[in-house]
Amino acid sequence: MRRISVLITVVGLALVGCKKDDAKPVDPTVKAGSAEAAKAGSAEPTPTTAAKASDVGVEAGGIAHEADEGPAAAITGVSGTVEIKRVGEAAYTAAKLDDKLFPGDQVRTGDASSATVALADESIIEIAEITTVGIGSRDGAADPASSAAVLAGLARFSVQPRTAGEGAFRVYTPQGVVLTRGTEYGVGVAASGEARVGVERGKVDVVGLGALDAPPVSVETGNAAVLALGGKVAAPAPWPEDDWGTWRDTVDVKVEAAPAIQAIGATLADLDTQLTAGYADLDTTAKDVATFEASASANADKDDTAAYEASLPEGAATIDASFGVAGRVEALTWAYAGNATLANDIYVRHPEVEAQYTVVAPRIDAAILWPKRYEVTASGYLAPLRTQYYVHHPRGRVHAELVGVTVPTFYAKVEPPALEPVRVRAHARTAIWIAPEMTYKVQTRPVYVVAPSADWTVRLKGHRAAPPRSKVGWYVRPPSLRAKLVVGGEVRGKVGTRLQFAPPTPRATFRAAWKVPVGVRVKVAPPDVRAAATFRAKLKVGAGGRVEIRDHRRPAVMGGKVELKAPGVKIRDHRREVKGKVDAGVKVRAPSVKVNVKVKVKAKGGVKLR
């Protein structure tokens, strides 16, 4: 496994603020040539106010990956025309079986084509025809997890149950994000930008971009929910059968090409503004985390546990808020890329809308760069921030042993307090969602804290997506299309770009792309994936997906629904040592795991649990 050093000196990228257009969103269902369309056209953004690609803060060009860097995903099925676009690049190239995919890369399918993608957590994406899917970052949340984005078209997800220490699986759309613990569901994005999630089995949480800090909408088995334009999530409704082909055709028939491009332009202008604010917020939280880390390091040098304990609540809340802001920024990034993809899909089939397309072309160019900007952020800031999460955060402290991270002795002596959402949100200037409570299935599947191992794909032999509900297939194109805006439309145009592309940049250089030195002072050893897998395999899961740790007096609940059970341990407090109940005689090494009882638990081998 490639190990990313947490001794990172990071130098920041200045982001030039983008001016928000005065243009109002245009309804893409308004018929072209009507009085309503003419009135809407007067609000069309002009080339002088369109954002320049240079405003994003990174140059165009791909990322050169290290030889031992494992991919975030891999192509496991190809039928027909399937292509890959690498992050930071504009051109697509033909895909083939076993092609590696890294965060920010995109996969698209042509007419009557399909693809299958496996992710590092062994979840599977089935991609229908004329669909574009992006590969998300595993660093976008505090607890590592695979993620993806449906930018346009239709995809089906067979998500592995979460293993202990892993975060929610995330799927981004132009209108919001779907958070999953492990289930099967489909996600569709119509040409208008409207999105829908339909759940075949289990439950998902849906958060709309229009209200990221609102409680998520839960969608359960046999139901579907629509994410409308503007990022509002509708109430779930019954979804008795897999009707994805019919759904897309029904929505797209209402869309007119020219108003749709104009609406996308207004949306991209707003997203530019939100991304600028999001990165400014992220920079502020990064500085706050660096200040806290410096203070914590100084306290460790003085062995001043009282001072560290006093600073811990706000420090942990700042770490949580920083990941929350990063999640918002990633959602906005994929929303931006999704809208640009929709514009391109429409334009190449309807080149007669060139006048409208030309106006928003600079913003569509910027959509090539925003995912790369996020990868710079993930490598330079979020990866070292995660180590601080394991050291200082209450949930992170619980999960440290589960992912093979050993918390330094000084910090392990102080128990981080529970965090309320109001405290976390107080450290963010923009709206963020709070990570959902998790339930787990104990398994030995690796949880990669940094990049996955280069050979993880060997585990995929015989690994398949869950069977769909329909015997025919989860996606079937209607025999008679009513809409030919995208599906059924003839490709007659070609998308170009005015960007100048530099040679691929080594990922290692991104570690010097942020000036905020997080992860420099408080250091931990690289995670031991094998030891973590062994520890998780010996845990026991209770009712409702809970994993438990028991002391000699009572179960200890940690992190909401997260409990751990470590058999064969010794319980030590400051007064006496007693032997805990031996369960199956299993030896467990469990350093620095927080429990909600004020004792220290010491496993054989002398490692403390807190």
Secondary structure, DSSP 8 states (H G I E B T S, - for coil): -----S---------------------TTS-TTSHHHHHHHTT---TTTS--GGGGSS-B--EE--TT---SEEEEEEESSEEEE-TT---EEE--TT-EE-TT-EEEE-TT-EEEEEETTS-EEEE-SS-EEEE--TTSSSS---EEEEEEEEEEEE-----TT---EEEEETTEEEEESS-EEEEEE-TTS-EEEEEEESEEEEEEGGGTTS--EEEETTEEEEEETTTEE---EE--S--HHHHHHHHHTT--HHHHHHHHHHHHHHHHHHHHHHHHHHHHHHHHHHHHHHHHHHHHHHT-HHHHHHHHHHHHHHHHHHHHHHHHHHHHHHHHHHHHHHHHHHHHH-GGGHHHHHHHHHHHHHHHHHHHHHHHHIIIIIHHHHHHHHHH-HHHHHHHGGGT----HHHHTS------HHHHHTT-SS------------------SSS--TTGGGGGTT------SSSS-S----SS-S--SSTT------------B---EEGGGGGGS-SS-TTSSS------HHHHHHHHHT--B-GGG-B-EE-SSSEEEETTTEE---SS-EEE-SS-EEE---STT-----TT---SSS-EEEETTTEEE-
